[in-house]
Every structure is written in structure tokens, then in C-alpha cells.
Amino acid sequence: MGRRNGGAVVLTATVVWMALCQCTRADWWQLGFPTTLPTIMNLTPPAHKEKCMKMDFLVDKQKELCAKYDRILPIIGSGAKLAIEECQNQFAFTRWNCTTFPDKNNTFGNVATIKSREAAYLSAISAASVAYAITRACTKGELAEYCSCDNKIRMRKATKWKWGGCSDDIRFGEKFSREFLDVREDAGTALGLMNIHNNEAGRRAVRSRMQRTCKCHGVSGSCSMQICWRRLPAMRKVSEGLYKRYEGASHVKYAEKRRRSKLKVISPDFKKPNRTDLVYLDDSPDYCEMNESLDIMGTRGRICNLTSQGIDGCPLLCCGRGYQTKIKDVEEKCNCQFVWCCNVVCSTCRSRKEEHVCN
């Protein structure tokens, strides 16, 4: 842990860094944990404001924004929960599977402190999820004092249909996401620029997938007129789209100039990223082996797919260490039949299945 120098214990740089991470890397994702969500539901306006101002994992401007909107805390919490769920779904079969640590100040562990493509995805899915949750709450009337439907869209001209109904107000959701998350970043630093860029890419991933839904109107079932409105896409579509951006993320570097700093691609031979692309500054760490200082769990003991040639396949997921095959007894419902009036009766079938586990 350290060495003695003149009678005093001198900690190694690694230990000091770990200690600082544990103390300073608290984050707003904690609002999405099952232990936190019940404590922020159904608060009175004064209690809500007090709760916002006492949350140590929010920076001052986040606390102020939180206190400004009554009942916003559980909605932000649902956004955090959504971000965690979507991240874990997309990375379920990769070497880093978006592990969370509810008992630590840093939800995703110290791996999130590396400016890698995984950190880029976390920024993007978080900004997207907050925008999504706020927009959905506006439509449901949960923030009726501040937002509702997007009425501005009705001013747009359309030839084959007429705008009506209740369109989801993605602009309000984006605005809140920008104010709540980008305020944490310093645009004068490499990390700040990286996070701001990826935050915006996440929000654009939602906006670009907004769907037009229409309903026919007319005499005798005809469709002489269509009334249309815009609604949010399925969040799974957004997270899938961002995962594709993660796979093709651009490696960039910090370029400091007199008037303003910016990020540019690491090599002039690479394509310049646009606003929907994800960017990262540092290579990813090795996720194959356990690394306690970075909270990397490694892939030993993970179940792999013997027939897959992808990252979930045994050769790649097990990092060349090989795997063991285990026989597992499985009980499943089978031969299900619908019985009048309202019951489904199933048998229980037992079988033996192979399970392949990384060494």
C-alpha cells in the first residue's frame, strides 16, 4: 500500500488516485438506483427543493435547476434508470458489460474516468435518456406547469396531412438535458469538450428518430384527412443506434488555439466526426482481466456463445483463455393450452442444456 520515508508513510500515486476517485467521482446516475428512487417520489414542493439542494452528487447548478422544477427529481431518476438499463442491454455480451456499483460513489466504477469510447457511450446514452424522460413527462402532464405538448409543430405546412393531436415536445426535453448535464463540463478542457460533444450526439439520436403517427378521418371510414403528431421512438432504437456510433467512434485529440480549443481527429487520414458521431480521447483499457483499481471485473466466469463469431463468442469473450462446458438441468413451461374461459395451462418440461463458461 505504501512505503516509509523518514518515519512517515508515503502512499503510492495509485492509492492516492483511487482515494480521490472514491471521494470526488460521485455522480447523478445514483438517482436511478432502486435504493434512491423511493426516497424522491411524491415529495411536497418544499421537501423537493430541500432534497435537491442536499444531494452531494449534484453540482451547484444542477441543484439549482432541480430545485426550480417541482417534481422533476423522480423524472430525472427515471432517466438515469433508463440510461443504466439501456447501457447494460447493449453491452450485455461484450467484455465490458456496463457493470454498476450501487455501493460506491461512482456508479460505473473508475473505468468511467478513462476518456474511452465506453465513457463516450455513457455520456451519449445519459443525455439521450434525460431528454427522453423529460419529454415523456411533458406529454403525460407530469410537468404541466412547465411544458406539455409541442404546439409549434402545428405551424408547419403539410400537404398530405394536418398536424394535430399531442406531439411530444422533444425540444423542451433536449433543453433540460443540455442545461442539466452540460453544466458539469468545462469546455476549456479536452474531457469537457469530449463529453459535451457526446451529450449532444445522444440528444440528436433521439430527435432524429422521432416518429410521425397519423389517424384517418373521413366520412364512412374514408381517409380524406389525416391528423398527425410526432412521438418519441422506442428507447431501445435510440440505444441501438448509439451502440453503432460507439463501434465507429472517432479517436480525437485536443487542439488548443488562441481563440478557442477544439477536438480534431487523431490522424488527418480519418474522417472528421459530425455532430451525431461519438468521439473519444484515450484507448480503452483491457477488459479481459480483473482490475480492482479500475473496477473492471474481467471475463472469467462469463457465459459465452460457442457458435458466434462475434464479441460474444467464446474465442473473443474469453480472450483466448478457453472455456469450460457445463451441463445444466433446465425446467421450462411447455405444451401450453388456452382453457376456456380465461386460463392458460402449461406442463413443465425438463431438459439438459450445455453452458459454456470462460476460463
Kinemage of the C-alpha trace (Angstrom):
@kinemage 1
@onewidth
@group {chain A} dominant
@subgroup {mainchain}
@vectorlist {calphas} color= white
{ca met a 1} P 0.000 0.000 0.000
{ca gly a 2} L 2.885 2.426 0.662
{ca arg a 3} L 6.450 2.838 1.857
{ca arg a 4} L 8.060 4.519 4.849
{ca asn a 5} L 10.222 7.583 4.269
{ca gly a 6} L 11.761 9.227 7.330
{ca gly a 7} L 9.176 7.651 9.623
{ca ala a 8} L 6.194 8.852 7.570
{ca val a 9} L 4.057 6.620 5.389
{ca val a 10} L 4.115 7.741 1.750
{ca leu a 11} L 1.191 6.443 -0.301
{ca thr a 12} L 1.806 5.406 -3.858
{ca ala a 13} L 0.311 7.501 -6.639
{ca thr a 14} L -2.116 4.700 -7.461
{ca val a 15} L -3.552 4.569 -3.962
{ca val a 16} L -3.917 8.355 -3.787
{ca trp a 17} L -5.648 8.349 -7.172
{ca met a 18} L -8.031 5.638 -6.034
{ca ala a 19} L -8.858 7.546 -2.868
{ca leu a 20} L -9.560 10.713 -4.810
{ca cys a 21} L -11.790 8.822 -7.234
{ca gln a 22} L -13.856 7.420 -4.392
{ca cys a 23} L -14.319 10.872 -2.873
{ca thr a 24} L -14.812 13.072 -5.904
{ca arg a 25} L -16.432 10.974 -8.608
{ca ala a 26} L -19.944 10.879 -7.159
{ca asp a 27} L -22.474 11.163 -9.988
{ca trp a 28} L -26.140 11.855 -10.732
{ca trp a 29} L -26.709 8.285 -12.023
{ca gln a 30} L -27.322 7.307 -8.403
{ca leu a 31} L -30.803 8.762 -8.838
{ca gly a 32} L -31.624 5.700 -10.952
{ca phe a 33} L -30.887 3.078 -8.300
{ca pro a 34} L -33.796 1.241 -6.612
{ca thr a 35} L -32.496 2.406 -3.214
{ca thr a 36} L -32.717 6.068 -4.261
{ca leu a 37} L -35.894 6.244 -6.350
{ca pro a 38} L -38.382 5.612 -3.497
{ca thr a 39} L -36.856 8.479 -1.481
{ca ile a 40} L -37.591 11.067 -4.190
{ca met a 41} L -41.178 10.130 -5.022
{ca asn a 42} L -44.237 12.175 -4.009
{ca leu a 43} L -42.325 14.988 -2.311
{ca thr a 44} L -44.072 18.254 -1.448
{ca pro a 45} L -42.608 21.316 -3.248
{ca pro a 46} L -40.663 22.494 -0.155
{ca ala a 47} L -39.372 18.961 0.529
{ca his a 48} L -38.462 18.536 -3.134
{ca lys a 49} L -36.449 21.749 -3.169
{ca glu a 50} L -34.695 20.801 0.064
{ca lys a 51} L -33.885 17.339 -1.307
{ca cys a 52} L -32.376 18.850 -4.465
{ca met a 53} L -30.120 21.194 -2.538
{ca lys a 54} L -28.831 18.434 -0.244
{ca met a 55} L -27.779 15.961 -2.942
{ca asp a 56} L -23.990 15.831 -2.816
{ca phe a 57} L -23.684 14.092 -6.178
{ca leu a 58} L -25.150 17.116 -7.999
{ca val a 59} L -23.055 20.186 -8.766
{ca asp a 60} L -24.420 23.558 -7.623
{ca lys a 61} L -26.035 24.493 -10.940
{ca gln a 62} L -27.704 21.083 -11.143
{ca lys a 63} L -29.094 21.598 -7.643
{ca glu a 64} L -30.496 24.983 -8.651
{ca leu a 65} L -32.103 23.586 -11.801
{ca cys a 66} L -33.534 20.665 -9.846
{ca ala a 67} L -34.998 22.998 -7.224
{ca lys a 68} L -36.523 25.213 -9.927
{ca tyr a 69} L -38.857 22.477 -11.187
{ca asp a 70} L -41.207 20.819 -8.691
{ca arg a 71} L -41.485 17.032 -9.130
{ca ile a 72} L -38.504 16.855 -11.521
{ca leu a 73} L -36.366 14.575 -9.309
{ca pro a 74} L -38.199 11.278 -9.932
{ca ile a 75} L -38.278 12.078 -13.650
{ca ile a 76} L -34.509 12.612 -13.729
{ca gly a 77} L -34.258 9.401 -11.710
{ca ser a 78} L -36.260 7.520 -14.329
{ca gly a 79} L -33.891 8.930 -16.961
{ca ala a 80} L -30.883 7.656 -15.008
{ca lys a 81} L -32.526 4.244 -14.585
{ca leu a 82} L -33.301 4.151 -18.305
{ca ala a 83} L -29.691 5.004 -19.193
{ca ile a 84} L -28.332 2.216 -16.986
{ca glu a 85} L -30.792 -0.351 -18.362
{ca glu a 86} L -30.092 0.522 -21.993
{ca cys a 87} L -26.325 0.517 -21.478
{ca gln a 88} L -26.452 -2.903 -19.826
{ca asn a 89} L -28.684 -4.251 -22.580
{ca gln a 90} L -26.381 -3.104 -25.396
{ca phe a 91} L -23.178 -4.272 -23.681
{ca ala a 92} L -24.580 -7.472 -22.145
{ca phe a 93} L -22.452 -9.749 -24.335
{ca thr a 94} L -19.264 -7.693 -24.608
{ca arg a 95} L -16.121 -7.780 -22.490
{ca trp a 96} L -17.234 -4.681 -20.585
{ca asn a 97} L -20.876 -5.237 -19.723
{ca cys a 98} L -21.673 -1.845 -18.179
{ca thr a 99} L -21.293 -3.088 -14.620
{ca thr a 100} L -22.695 -0.794 -11.927
{ca phe a 101} L -21.642 -0.411 -8.302
{ca pro a 102} L -24.594 0.832 -6.209
{ca asp a 103} L -22.486 0.864 -3.048
{ca lys a 104} L -19.890 3.274 -4.495
{ca asn a 105} L -19.948 6.984 -5.228
{ca asn a 106} L -19.099 6.270 -8.857
{ca thr a 107} L -21.915 4.297 -10.447
{ca phe a 108} L -19.854 2.664 -13.210
{ca gly a 109} L -16.635 2.435 -11.221
{ca asn a 110} L -13.317 4.033 -12.035
{ca val a 111} L -13.455 2.696 -15.588
{ca ala a 112} L -15.694 5.701 -16.295
{ca thr a 113} L -12.790 8.041 -15.523
{ca ile a 114} L -10.929 6.860 -18.632
{ca lys a 115} L -11.732 9.014 -21.671
{ca ser a 116} L -12.508 5.924 -23.753
{ca arg a 117} L -15.236 5.019 -26.213
{ca glu a 118} L -17.136 3.373 -23.332
{ca ala a 119} L -17.194 6.717 -21.489
{ca ala a 120} L -18.367 8.304 -24.753
{ca tyr a 121} L -21.321 5.912 -24.868
{ca leu a 122} L -22.175 6.621 -21.226
{ca ser a 123} L -22.327 10.359 -21.931
{ca ala a 124} L -24.476 9.893 -25.026
{ca ile a 125} L -26.976 7.423 -23.539
{ca ser a 126} L -27.299 9.575 -20.409
{ca ala a 127} L -28.089 12.772 -22.323
{ca ala a 128} L -30.489 10.855 -24.546
{ca ser a 129} L -32.265 9.238 -21.585
{ca val a 130} L -32.718 12.502 -19.680
{ca ala a 131} L -34.128 14.203 -22.791
{ca tyr a 132} L -36.378 11.180 -23.344
{ca ala a 133} L -37.676 11.017 -19.765
{ca ile a 134} L -38.383 14.764 -19.580
{ca thr a 135} L -40.150 14.786 -22.965
{ca arg a 136} L -42.319 11.829 -21.969
{ca ala a 137} L -43.210 13.506 -18.670
{ca cys a 138} L -44.271 16.679 -20.522
{ca thr a 139} L -46.692 14.709 -22.688
{ca lys a 140} L -48.130 12.877 -19.682
{ca gly a 141} L -48.800 16.161 -17.885
{ca glu a 142} L -46.376 15.393 -15.068
{ca leu a 143} L -44.738 18.806 -15.535
{ca ala a 144} L -47.858 20.713 -16.534
{ca glu a 145} L -46.613 23.995 -15.077
{ca tyr a 146} L -43.567 23.998 -17.337
{ca cys a 147} L -44.317 22.005 -20.507
{ca ser a 148} L -46.972 19.987 -22.317
{ca cys a 149} L -47.436 19.109 -25.991
{ca asp a 150} L -45.388 20.614 -28.797
{ca asn a 151} L -47.845 23.071 -30.322
{ca lys a 152} L -45.271 24.805 -32.524
{ca ile a 153} L -45.235 21.853 -34.875
{ca arg a 154} L -48.807 22.674 -35.875
{ca met a 155} L -47.475 25.791 -37.595
{ca arg a 156} L -45.608 23.649 -40.112
{ca lys a 157} L -47.210 23.268 -43.509
{ca ala a 158} L -48.081 19.754 -44.641
{ca thr a 159} L -49.711 18.770 -47.940
{ca lys a 160} L -50.981 15.239 -47.358
{ca trp a 161} L -51.921 15.551 -43.694
{ca lys a 162} L -52.727 18.069 -40.981
{ca trp a 163} L -50.727 18.446 -37.784
{ca gly a 164} L -52.815 17.905 -34.658
{ca gly a 165} L -53.008 15.731 -31.596
{ca cys a 166} L -50.364 15.921 -28.873
{ca ser a 167} L -46.839 15.890 -30.282
{ca asp a 168} L -44.016 15.054 -27.870
{ca asp a 169} L -42.039 18.224 -27.130
{ca ile a 170} L -38.521 16.926 -27.736
{ca arg a 171} L -37.158 20.489 -27.797
{ca phe a 172} L -38.032 21.008 -24.130
{ca gly a 173} L -36.512 17.621 -23.271
{ca glu a 174} L -33.320 18.498 -25.128
{ca lys a 175} L -33.132 21.915 -23.472
{ca phe a 176} L -33.405 20.435 -19.990
{ca ser a 177} L -30.891 17.673 -20.783
{ca arg a 178} L -28.440 20.282 -22.058
{ca glu a 179} L -28.872 22.509 -19.008
{ca phe a 180} L -28.666 19.627 -16.544
{ca leu a 181} L -25.731 17.666 -17.982
{ca asp a 182} L -23.572 20.058 -19.983
{ca val a 183} L -23.268 22.358 -16.981
{ca arg a 184} L -20.975 19.765 -15.374
{ca glu a 185} L -18.423 20.170 -18.146
{ca asp a 186} L -15.572 22.644 -18.687
{ca ala a 187} L -15.499 23.498 -22.398
{ca gly a 188} L -11.878 24.627 -21.988
{ca thr a 189} L -10.625 21.099 -21.344
{ca ala a 190} L -10.280 18.011 -23.509
{ca leu a 191} L -12.614 15.957 -21.308
{ca gly a 192} L -15.199 18.718 -21.206
{ca leu a 193} L -15.247 19.052 -24.986
{ca met a 194} L -15.489 15.285 -25.384
{ca asn a 195} L -18.431 14.981 -23.008
{ca ile a 196} L -20.297 17.975 -24.455
{ca his a 197} L -19.919 16.556 -27.965
{ca asn a 198} L -21.152 13.097 -26.925
{ca asn a 199} L -24.011 14.561 -24.891
{ca glu a 200} L -25.245 16.364 -27.991
{ca ala a 201} L -24.843 13.221 -30.111
{ca gly a 202} L -27.078 11.401 -27.627
{ca arg a 203} L -29.799 14.038 -27.806
{ca arg a 204} L -29.672 14.073 -31.602
{ca ala a 205} L -30.085 10.297 -31.593
{ca val a 206} L -33.497 10.789 -30.004
{ca arg a 207} L -34.574 13.724 -32.154
{ca ser a 208} L -33.582 12.070 -35.455
{ca arg a 209} L -35.749 9.054 -34.613
{ca met a 210} L -38.928 10.934 -33.720
{ca gln a 211} L -41.845 9.235 -35.466
{ca arg a 212} L -44.874 10.654 -37.226
{ca thr a 213} L -48.104 8.916 -36.212
{ca cys a 214} L -51.349 9.565 -38.073
{ca lys a 215} L -55.032 8.802 -37.700
{ca cys a 216} L -57.511 8.800 -40.564
{ca his a 217} L -60.641 10.960 -40.568
{ca gly a 218} L -63.420 10.985 -43.128
{ca val a 219} L -66.979 10.010 -43.974
{ca ser a 220} L -67.866 6.308 -43.843
{ca gly a 221} L -64.399 5.234 -42.903
{ca ser a 222} L -62.656 7.078 -45.718
{ca cys a 223} L -59.267 8.638 -45.137
{ca ser a 224} L -59.902 12.009 -46.716
{ca met a 225} L -57.912 13.697 -43.966
{ca gln a 226} L -55.047 12.516 -41.793
{ca ile a 227} L -54.320 14.076 -38.423
{ca cys a 228} L -50.686 13.513 -37.485
{ca trp a 229} L -48.473 14.127 -34.493
{ca arg a 230} L -44.879 13.365 -33.547
{ca arg a 231} L -43.998 10.888 -30.824
{ca leu a 232} L -40.875 9.516 -29.206
{ca pro a 233} L -39.277 6.402 -30.678
{ca ala a 234} L -38.725 3.279 -28.602
{ca met a 235} L -35.703 3.974 -26.401
{ca arg a 236} L -34.228 0.643 -27.470
{ca lys a 237} L -33.940 2.032 -31.026
{ca val a 238} L -32.003 5.011 -29.676
{ca ser a 239} L -29.605 2.880 -27.612
{ca glu a 240} L -29.042 0.535 -30.565
{ca gly a 241} L -28.253 3.487 -32.806
{ca leu a 242} L -25.799 4.884 -30.264
{ca tyr a 243} L -24.146 1.486 -29.951
{ca lys a 244} L -23.445 1.547 -33.691
{ca arg a 245} L -21.923 5.007 -33.210
{ca tyr a 246} L -19.857 3.551 -30.353
{ca glu a 247} L -18.490 0.862 -32.652
{ca gly a 248} L -17.477 3.515 -35.186
{ca ala a 249} L -16.427 6.176 -32.667
{ca ser a 250} L -13.753 8.671 -33.753
{ca his a 251} L -10.422 8.847 -31.935
{ca val a 252} L -9.701 12.544 -31.402
{ca lys a 253} L -7.109 14.755 -29.735
{ca tyr a 254} L -7.210 18.119 -28.007
{ca ala a 255} L -6.117 21.085 -30.102
{ca glu a 256} L -5.521 24.286 -28.171
{ca lys a 257} L -5.762 27.517 -30.143
{ca arg a 258} L -5.735 31.184 -29.243
{ca arg a 259} L -9.425 31.897 -29.616
{ca arg a 260} L -10.933 28.522 -28.795
{ca ser a 261} L -9.939 24.941 -28.182
{ca lys a 262} L -11.406 22.047 -30.124
{ca leu a 263} L -11.145 18.340 -30.777
{ca lys a 264} L -9.799 17.026 -34.057
{ca val a 265} L -9.205 13.528 -35.389
{ca ile a 266} L -6.014 11.846 -34.283
{ca ser a 267} L -4.888 11.466 -37.892
{ca pro a 268} L -5.700 13.575 -40.974
{ca asp a 269} L -6.436 10.315 -42.813
{ca phe a 270} L -9.510 9.704 -40.640
{ca lys a 271} L -12.977 11.076 -41.304
{ca lys a 272} L -13.885 14.188 -39.352
{ca pro a 273} L -16.697 13.308 -36.916
{ca asn a 274} L -20.034 15.048 -37.330
{ca arg a 275} L -22.430 16.014 -34.543
{ca thr a 276} L -24.065 12.585 -34.436
{ca asp a 277} L -20.795 10.652 -34.103
{ca leu a 278} L -19.229 9.668 -30.782
{ca val a 279} L -15.676 10.752 -30.003
{ca tyr a 280} L -13.070 9.537 -27.512
{ca leu a 281} L -9.603 10.677 -26.411
{ca asp a 282} L -7.966 7.549 -24.927
{ca asp a 283} L -7.842 3.890 -25.858
{ca ser a 284} L -9.973 1.510 -23.816
{ca pro a 285} L -8.340 -0.459 -21.002
{ca asp a 286} L -8.022 -4.244 -21.040
{ca tyr a 287} L -11.386 -5.675 -20.017
{ca cys a 288} L -10.207 -9.298 -20.184
{ca glu a 289} L -8.668 -9.491 -16.719
{ca met a 290} L -9.894 -8.186 -13.378
{ca asn a 291} L -8.521 -4.767 -12.442
{ca glu a 292} L -9.640 -3.714 -8.979
{ca ser a 293} L -8.271 -0.175 -9.245
{ca leu a 294} L -10.450 0.458 -12.315
{ca asp a 295} L -13.389 -1.702 -11.129
{ca ile a 296} L -13.041 -3.965 -14.160
{ca met a 297} L -14.495 -7.394 -13.426
{ca gly a 298} L -12.779 -9.299 -16.248
{ca thr a 299} L -14.468 -12.017 -18.297
{ca arg a 300} L -13.617 -15.105 -16.238
{ca gly a 301} L -16.829 -16.939 -15.403
{ca arg a 302} L -18.831 -15.173 -18.127
{ca ile a 303} L -21.132 -17.294 -20.303
{ca cys a 304} L -20.081 -17.270 -23.969
{ca asn a 305} L -21.753 -18.298 -27.219
{ca leu a 306} L -19.954 -21.261 -28.755
{ca thr a 307} L -21.452 -20.758 -32.225
{ca ser a 308} L -20.898 -16.996 -32.516
{ca gln a 309} L -18.008 -15.407 -34.406
{ca gly a 310} L -18.706 -12.040 -32.733
{ca ile a 311} L -17.528 -10.498 -29.472
{ca asp a 312} L -19.983 -12.710 -27.539
{ca gly a 313} L -18.354 -15.843 -28.978
{ca cys a 314} L -16.102 -17.940 -26.762
{ca pro a 315} L -12.800 -17.117 -28.556
{ca leu a 316} L -13.237 -13.336 -28.194
{ca leu a 317} L -15.195 -13.033 -24.953
{ca cys a 318} L -12.853 -15.442 -23.189
{ca cys a 319} L -9.823 -13.531 -24.550
{ca gly a 320} L -8.146 -16.698 -25.822
{ca arg a 321} L -8.103 -18.379 -22.383
{ca gly a 322} L -10.515 -21.101 -23.441
{ca tyr a 323} L -13.780 -22.152 -21.844
{ca gln a 324} L -15.440 -24.970 -19.944
{ca thr a 325} L -18.657 -26.677 -20.938
{ca lys a 326} L -21.138 -27.438 -18.186
{ca ile a 327} L -24.360 -29.416 -18.343
{ca lys a 328} L -27.274 -27.591 -16.771
{ca asp a 329} L -30.692 -29.032 -15.858
{ca val a 330} L -33.422 -26.662 -17.028
{ca glu a 331} L -37.138 -26.577 -16.244
{ca glu a 332} L -39.386 -24.725 -18.701
{ca lys a 333} L -43.089 -24.315 -19.307
{ca cys a 334} L -44.248 -26.215 -22.381
{ca asn a 335} L -47.330 -27.612 -24.159
{ca cys a 336} L -49.323 -24.548 -23.099
{ca gln a 337} L -53.034 -24.573 -23.915
{ca phe a 338} L -55.746 -21.966 -23.599
{ca val a 339} L -58.602 -23.252 -21.435
{ca trp a 340} L -61.987 -21.566 -21.652
{ca cys a 341} L -62.605 -19.026 -20.306
{ca cys a 342} L -59.500 -17.286 -19.235
{ca asn a 343} L -56.711 -19.624 -18.203
{ca val a 344} L -53.529 -20.863 -19.815
{ca val a 345} L -52.459 -24.293 -18.590
{ca cys a 346} L -48.881 -25.458 -19.174
{ca ser a 347} L -46.851 -28.543 -18.492
{ca thr a 348} L -43.343 -28.474 -17.046
{ca cys a 349} L -40.671 -29.867 -19.324
{ca arg a 350} L -37.196 -30.792 -18.113
{ca ser a 351} L -34.156 -30.815 -20.326
{ca arg a 352} L -30.368 -30.673 -20.142
{ca lys a 353} L -28.532 -27.821 -21.818
{ca glu a 354} L -24.896 -27.037 -22.417
{ca glu a 355} L -23.487 -23.842 -20.945
{ca his a 356} L -20.057 -22.531 -21.960
{ca val a 357} L -18.144 -20.562 -19.333
{ca cys a 358} L -14.942 -18.571 -19.873
{ca asn a 359} L -11.791 -19.764 -18.079
